[in-house]
Amino acid sequence: MSRPDLLVLVVGTATDVGKTWVGARTLAALRAKGMTVAARKPAQSFALDDPHPTDAEVLSAATGEEPSTVCPAHRSYPVAMAPPMAADVLGLPAPTLAAMFDELVWPDPAVRVGWLETVGGPHSPIATDGDAVTFASVLHPDLVVLVADAGLGTVNAVLSSLAPFGDLAVEVILNRFDPGDDLHRRNRDWLVDRCGLTVRLNPDELADQLSARLDRRS
């Protein structure tokens, strides 16, 4: 299997923190720089009556791929639960890690940035036998991007979510960061100054960092 030059595993501190929004805009910014990109979401679940595009549809619009390439159609579950739970509700075979890894195919020749979006937080079930932490332990991504909200509870959510990833390189992005909000600024400063973390404040910053990381490899 071809592997992207830079494999990025994307995790949230929780559900609905904006992983897909951040991903779409980061990937669009990278494409605007002339880079080849691809997105993969091994499984997705959503409310059947939700009028918004699915995560795969949003990511595919940013990369120029088909939604079914981003997330296989049989791994798209119209029940707003973790994928293995949604599959059970629907009476479908439960997804396993082995099956998902078999289905994880990147373009050949390799793209510059491969964006692999998980579900929920680090320990939210993707399959019956694994989560984002398991994906990281098997795939050894070049970078973990942790998407977090910028408001109340940010510091605890970020530090708790980072702990399972050990020594992997990590970048934090504070979604919905408002520079005029005192709490947002204090959360950023605490994570940077006291915790020594690298924190990005918008997708353009993150895209610039990913581009620079690739340039250093060249």
Secondary structure, DSSP 4 states (H G I P E B T S, - for coil): ----SEEEEEEESSTTS-HHHHHHHHHHHHHHTT--EEEE-S-EE--TT--SPPHHHHHHHHHT--HHHHS-GGGEESSSS-HHHHHHHHTPPPP-HHHHHHH----SSPPSEEEEE--SSTTS-SBTTB-HHHHHHHH--SEEEEEEESSTTHHHHHHHHHGGGTTS-EEEEEET--TT-HHHHHHHHIIIIIT---EE-SHHHHHHHHHHHHHHH-
